[in-house]
Amino acid sequence: MIRYHARWVLPIARPPLEHATVVEHGGRIVYVGPRGDAPDGTDVELGDVALLPGLVNAHTHLELTVMRGFLEDLAFRPWIVRLTRARSAVLSQQALVESARAGIAEGLAAGITTYADTSESGAPFAALREMGARGIVYQEVFGPDPSQCAESLAALQGKVNAMRREESALVRVGVSPHAPYSVSDALFEATAAYARSESLPMAVHIAEGEDESLLVCDATGVWADGHRRRGIAVEHRGASPVRVLERTGVLAERPLLIHCVRVDGDDIALMARHDCAVAHCPASNAKLAHGIAPLAELLAASVRVGLGSDSVASNNRMDLLDEARLAILLQRARTGRHDIIPATAALELATIGGARALGLDAEIGSLEVGKSADLAAFPLHHARTQPVYDPAAALVFSGSAGASFVAVAGQVLVRDGCLTGAASVPSLAAHGEALTAWAAADERDARP
């Protein structure tokens, strides 16, 4: 048994404990409590830290780590079109795996032990297995033209079957019909039926921006115009993007709904009725000018909510404690209430909230006997967190310099603030240079 001693232990399931200990044995938590009552074992002194359950990132695109800073100051449709073209032209499958590994390394250094990732390539699936982290990789499927449905579904099934053969206790596969602007109603229905038949978790980008709502509700806007130029018929699909998901059977599968910026009371009631979950991404939502999601209303309706960083192509950083801070500040600015979403509640969103959103709360998300020993320790001795009156408030509002210690199922992946050998970080410099060269050539070709 290993006894991890810390100045503060934040179990999440109960109030913080000062001068306390978490004991791990065989990858499981066997004790959480006062140091003096801990069972015998090997002592590890973590020092003046807050020891938490590993953070749960409810939405990432790990394969896009190499695109940090590559897509600045673009409207959303040009942003996603440029991303897709550059990825296809420049990045090989191996490059995407290396990019995902770099993203996981960044997350581990920030105390993130679990990742809910959506990708078309499947590269994060291989990277998570290599790095020893935990996650669900939702294999994306695309097809805005209903005539593509059968072909798109067959390709999805082939990819999922291959990935399922490589699933482990830590890494599993799900499916993600990408979004209403990239998936037809027929493909939503077919993917929901496939997920149901195979007991696969599902994730969907939904209600993210104004142009998506214009496409679905009015058959207008830039997505509608783009579809018509491609010969894809566009028509009114529903009163809101969330209602489209209900009509096509997606909500019945209790999916993870990513973003949910533009949802009203009726949408939230539908989501709650179907026990859907939400990945709330405050930094990405703001940076892409989509808006501020009604987090307070979602929580009031008992919707399961976790925090997501989204990709660093849209966010530029993967820092879930910073997402917790933004979640609080933006909701207080939006509602005018100084007491809405306290630091303890935001920390819950980054831990047990994310675990509930992913259906993993029986295994992770809090420090409780029997759960997996997914642990993250954050130093509190640096100047910006001193003095510490409330460790949760210090972590969320003052931030941290990163995690000094991280373990997944008892396996140590960060020690003394450094990644262990099993979690080495590949350099993305060459891939970044290739993207820069592509962008320069693309700009030259676009000139009249």
Secondary structure, DSSP 8 states (H G I E B T S, - for coil): -EEEEEEEE--SSS--EEEEEEEEETTEEEEEEEGGG--S-EEEEEEEEEEEE-EEEEEE-GGGGGGTTTSTT--HHHHHHHHHHHHHHH--HHHHHHHHHHHHHHHHHTTEEEEEEEESS-HHHHHHHHHT-EEEEEEEE-BSSGGGHHHHHHHHHHHHHHHHTT--SSEEEEEEE--TTTB-HHHHHHHHHHHHHHT--BEEEES--HHHHHHHHHS-SHHHHHHHHTT-------SSHHHHHHHTTSGGG--EEEE--S--HHHHHHHHHTT-EEEE-HHHHHHTT-----HHHHHHTT-EEEE----HHHHS---HHHHHHHHHHHHHHHH--TTSS-HHHHHHIIIIIHHHHTT-TTTSSS--TTSB--EEEEE--SGGG-S-S-HHHIIIII--S--SEEEETTEEEEETTEE-GGG-----HHHHHHHHHHHHHHHHHH--
